[in-house]
Amino acid sequence: MDIAVLVAAGGSGTRFGGNKLLAQFQGEVVFTTCLRNLSGPGVKFVVATKTPEILAEYLPEGMEVLWAPGGDSRTASVGNALAELQKSGPLPPFIAVHDAARPLATYALLQQCRERLLAENADGVIAAHRVTDTIHQVDETGRIQATPPRSLLWAAETPQLFRSQILWEAYQAWKGEALPPSDDAALVHGVFPQSRILMLENPQNNLKITYRHDI
């Protein structure tokens, strides 16, 4: 095993109006497509969910995963998956975090993240795409406060791949004591401001399914 993929599969699906991971997608359910597309040599999955007995029925044929309890937040779920991985034995060199609601991410994309991390001696590499819309920063009334240049803005996706030790130490430092960050790159960089986390531009469709029309 070279990479452990922690799959966050514990969302409530409120905006979707049901369990989006069980929605039909490309001839199978979203959850199955997600794991199938990311699976490959050297990859081990840890799935954090509140319904393992349901999702277990939709694993790709022959696949075995570790199960971890879903938390009250995405970050809590990933922390639970990380703890379950640590209990199972020595950590692999790399750990990736992925949202189960992104079924189009591939094993090739995962490997590209790993290759860039090694080539540039980074602490983490995350799939992302350049922002094409103008983004305004506003106050609580909706009044514009600042408009950052689009050239400096990237929209984060998953997978987000890290050296195992830095991700482990970042979660040990967080321990659920602060407001959960919006993604793992933000958590790692928040704990270790000097860490080098790079963007990997992903030109492929890596949509996160949030609403029914996303299907």
Salt bridges, closest charged atoms under 4 A:
ASP2 OD2 - ARG114 NE 2.53
GLU28 OE1 - ARG36 NH2 2.97
GLU84 OE1 - LYS87 NZ 3.39
ASP99 OD1 - ARG74 NE 2.69
ASP99 OD2 - LYS208 NZ 3.86
GLU120 OE2 - ARG116 NE 2.79
GLU157 OE2 - HIS129 ND1 2.67
ASP184 OD2 - ARG74 NH1 2.94
GLU201 OE1 - ARG130 NE 3.25
ASP214 OD1 - HIS213 NE2 3.53
